[in-house]
Each structure stands twice: as structure tokens, then as C-alpha cells.
Amino acid sequence: MRKELIMSVALLGAVAATLSCQKAQDVTPKTYSLSIEATKGANDDAVKALALSGSTLNATWATTENVYVKKGDTWATGSLHPQTAAATATLKGTLSDVTFAAEDNITLQFPKSGEITYSGQVGTLENIAANFDWATASATVTSVDEGKITVDGDVAFQNQQAIVKFTLKNGDAALSATKLVVKVESTEYEVNPAAATSEIFVALPGFSSQAISLTATGSDSKTYIYSKSDVTFTNGKYYTRTVKMVDANTLFTVAEGKKVKFSKGNLQATTTDNGSTWSWGFAANQWDYIGNAAVNTSINGNGTVSVNGTVDLFCWSTSATTLGINNSTSDIYTGDFADWGSNTKVQAGIGTGWRTLTSTEWTYLLNGRTSVTTRYCKATVNSKAGMVVFPDVYTHPTGVTAIASANTANAAYTTNSWSGENWTKMEEAGAIFLPAAGSRSGTSVYHVGSYGSYWSSTPNGANFAYFLFFYSSNVHPANNISRCRGYSVRLVQDQQ
């Protein structure tokens, strides 16, 4: 009996040892080998990091690259390496710590993290290839034979970002930039080229129907901007975009998301045949006006004049024929607004794209831009009284007398005084000047040098309209009066 018990214990020990050995074998990591043909990019317009051939973006594998493999959410230890530097290459390597079997779906990816911050870009394809090349591919395991994994054919990697080549323009000229910030909705991507350039490559995560804006720092140290709504950049695609940017120092926000550029001076109309025909243009200087002289005081009731010359005080325009060149003093000056900027005769002299601000826009310009430190000030410029309005981005020129009483409606015109020479510097920095050019009633001109009156495009009932009104002790951006009064006109162009 004792012998049998000893033998049973021994047998149990042997079984336990065997099971222990088998258990140890079961947890021993298995190593697999995988060889697969892989291509970067599947389409002619796909991102293929990254060398240009004409307008096609081509790519080659680098033999130093690591491609990682996962089954489900578990990454295998080890990686695959391209065997040749070519657009299509064989990826080979060994994998462990994951058990692979037929019909498993696997993901191949580089980099392993799949996390790209997109910071540190310098605007070149080489930099994107080295630091921002993120792509994935998928395959199905068909068999595993003695640790050798076979999959269902070749794989094509799809990049998980778009690449955009931005060509920057200032008008028709190339704009060399030392920095470019691309903003998609509220997310910004900053690119800092090693040297100023007008062609900048940017890697971006794809997006659909989003607003995009570009802010460039030019080699001239000026800030240039561009914006566009409803833009789509798809992951895996390569895009080329030429963008015409605008000097930010010339832009004024007049409503949320709307910026404009002002004309260089007040609108003027000149005749040499007593008003049978008119030629249109802007005053040569921002402080220029006709005042109580010449044609302003010689306008007839049918859009003609008794003397030749230039007029710059217009009734609220309701006629595409006379465009406010009328001496009517009646409050029945009715009809829909006929904007000077959209009239073909006026456009022949000033170009297209001009319009008159609405009353709400005048109000926003002066009072609504709360993030703009210096919006306006009363001033005397080249001995002419008026009001200076500053752009959203403004740097006061060095050596020019500082601005006093900014955004103060009741400041006198003498609060600030700048010579024509100093004004030229301020104008180059983006400021505009609205001279107090007076007003006209019939053929009589009043308050020249005291009152500034500028029409809006907004009616107030059938006989009245809104206008910007300022004088030495106040500013009314939304005053209203009979449409028959002759006031100044300063046009704008939409920029966004």
C-alpha cells in the first residue's frame, strides 16, 4: 500500500511537471516573419511623401523607415523595414507578442503612435517626409505556416493628412513670407521657413467644408491675410493653391467676419460738357474736397451743371442716371438706392468691386471693433479738419506725434494735428482720413471744415436715409436726414 501511494505521488509529480512545462511553452512569445509588397499612395493625386514631378507628388520608401503592425488594438513587438528605396518596396521584419492566425485583419502604420502635432513645419517636402508622414494600410492574413505570415496581396498605404502647396501672392507679384499661420476654424498650424519664400508646403489633417484663413509675415515685415469659407482638404490628397493675400494694414472690420478696404479719397465726378457726360474718380489726396466752390454750387435739377468742373457732394443716389447730382430740396427724393460703386459709368473711372457702407457697418467700424485699441480720432491733417479712422492692424510711424484722445467722440479737431508729410507715413501704415467737407442743400454749401457727412446705403423710410455725421464735439455714425441733402461719399471694397 505504501509503495502504491509513493508511485501515485510520483506520477502526480510527473504530470504536474509535464503540465508546468507545457504551460511554460504556451507563454513563450512566438516570433513571426512577414514580407509584403507595399506602395505609398494609391492615386495619382494622393500624398506620396514626397518629391514633385511636374504637378504630381511622388514618393519613395526610405530603407530606414519603421512600419508597425497591430491586430485589433494590440501592437506587435518589432517592425517591418522597406528593402529598397522605391515607390513600391518589399517590407520585411519579425513580429512577436501577438498571436496571428488565418483570417485575422491587421493594420500597418507609420509612425506607430499615429499622433502628429503638425508643429515645427518649415514648409518643405523634405521636412514633411521626415516628420509628418503618417499613413496606414490594412490586410487580411490568409495563412500562418511555421511562423511565416501570408496576407491577401499587396497593400497601398493611405496618408492620414493632406499636403497643400500654397503659392503666396501680393496682387500679381510673388509674396515672400518668413512665417505662415494656417487657421482651420479655431485650430492653427504655424510654418516657419528657413528663408523667405513664396511657395510653402503644409501638412494638415483633412477637413470638410470648413473656413480657412492664412496669415503671412512678409519679408517686408508686414502682415498679409487671406480667408475662404467652405474649404475641403481630404486626407491622402495633394493640393496646389495660389492665394492672393491682402496687406492687413489696409483692412477694416465692418461686421463679424467682414473686412473692407477704403478708397484713397472721396468720390468725385468731373464734367467738361456741362453734365452731359461725367467722368468719375477718387480725390488725389484723402484730405481733398471741393467745398463751397465751382460745380458743387452750380448743379441743376436734371443732373446737369451751369459750369464745368468737379462735384463731390451728392444727394442720396436713387437714379442710375444722375447718381445724386441733383439740386432738389424736396423730401420726395424717393426710390431704391443706386450704389455709385455698382454703376457701370462710375466703374469706368474707379474700377469694379466698390460699394457704399451700410449704416450698421459705419457704426461697427467706429464703435464695434472693441478688440482694436485705436479705432478713430478727430484731427487736422495738412491743415484740413476731419476724422482719422485706423485699420484693425496699425503701427504708428516712428517720429510722428502720438495719437491723442482715440475713440473719443467729443474731442476737437485740434486735439491731433499732422502735417501732410507725417500723414503720408500714417497713410502708408493704413490709416484713412475723412475730411469735414461740409454739406449741400440745393446749390448752397454749408459748414465746410466743420461738419463731415458721409452717406450710407441704408434708407430710413421712403424719404430719408442714414449717414455718418461728425463735428468738433461729437460723432453720430447712424444719423438720418432727407435724401435730398448733398453729402460726401467714401467707397469700400470687400476683402472677405
HUKAGI-V695120 format. One record per run of one state. SS is the DSSP state (~ for helix, > for strand, _ for the rest). FROM is the first residue (numbers start at 0). LEN is the number of residues. If there is no record, write none. Layout:
((SS & FROM & LEN) (SS & FROM & LEN))
This chain:
((_ & 0 & 1) (~ & 1 & 25) (_ & 26 & 5) (> & 31 & 9) (_ & 40 & 5) (> & 45 & 1) (_ & 46 & 3) (> & 49 & 4) (_ & 53 & 2) (> & 55 & 4) (_ & 59 & 7) (> & 66 & 5) (_ & 71 & 2) (> & 73 & 2) (_ & 75 & 1) (> & 76 & 1) (_ & 77 & 2) (> & 79 & 3) (_ & 82 & 5) (> & 87 & 9) (_ & 96 & 8) (> & 104 & 6) (_ & 110 & 10) (> & 120 & 1) (_ & 121 & 3) (~ & 124 & 7) (_ & 131 & 3) (> & 134 & 11) (_ & 145 & 2) (> & 147 & 4) (_ & 151 & 3) (> & 154 & 5) (_ & 159 & 2) (> & 161 & 9) (_ & 170 & 2) (> & 172 & 2) (_ & 174 & 2) (> & 176 & 8) (_ & 184 & 2) (> & 186 & 5) (_ & 191 & 5) (> & 196 & 1) (_ & 197 & 1) (> & 198 & 6) (_ & 204 & 2) (> & 206 & 12) (_ & 218 & 4) (> & 222 & 11) (_ & 233 & 3) (> & 236 & 11) (~ & 247 & 3) (_ & 250 & 1) (> & 251 & 4) (_ & 255 & 2) (> & 257 & 5) (_ & 262 & 4) (> & 266 & 5) (_ & 271 & 7) (> & 278 & 4) (_ & 282 & 11) (~ & 293 & 4) (_ & 297 & 1) (> & 298 & 1) (_ & 299 & 5) (> & 304 & 1) (_ & 305 & 3) (> & 308 & 3) (_ & 311 & 2) (> & 313 & 1) (_ & 314 & 25) (~ & 339 & 3) (_ & 342 & 1) (~ & 343 & 7) (_ & 350 & 3) (> & 353 & 2) (_ & 355 & 3) (~ & 358 & 10) (_ & 368 & 7) (> & 375 & 6) (_ & 381 & 2) (> & 383 & 6) (_ & 389 & 23) (~ & 412 & 3) (_ & 415 & 1) (> & 416 & 2) (_ & 418 & 1) (~ & 419 & 9) (_ & 428 & 3) (> & 431 & 4) (_ & 435 & 3) (> & 438 & 3) (_ & 441 & 2) (> & 443 & 3) (_ & 446 & 5) (> & 451 & 9) (_ & 460 & 3) (> & 463 & 8) (_ & 471 & 2) (> & 473 & 9) (_ & 482 & 3) (> & 485 & 3) (_ & 488 & 3) (> & 491 & 3) (_ & 494 & 2))
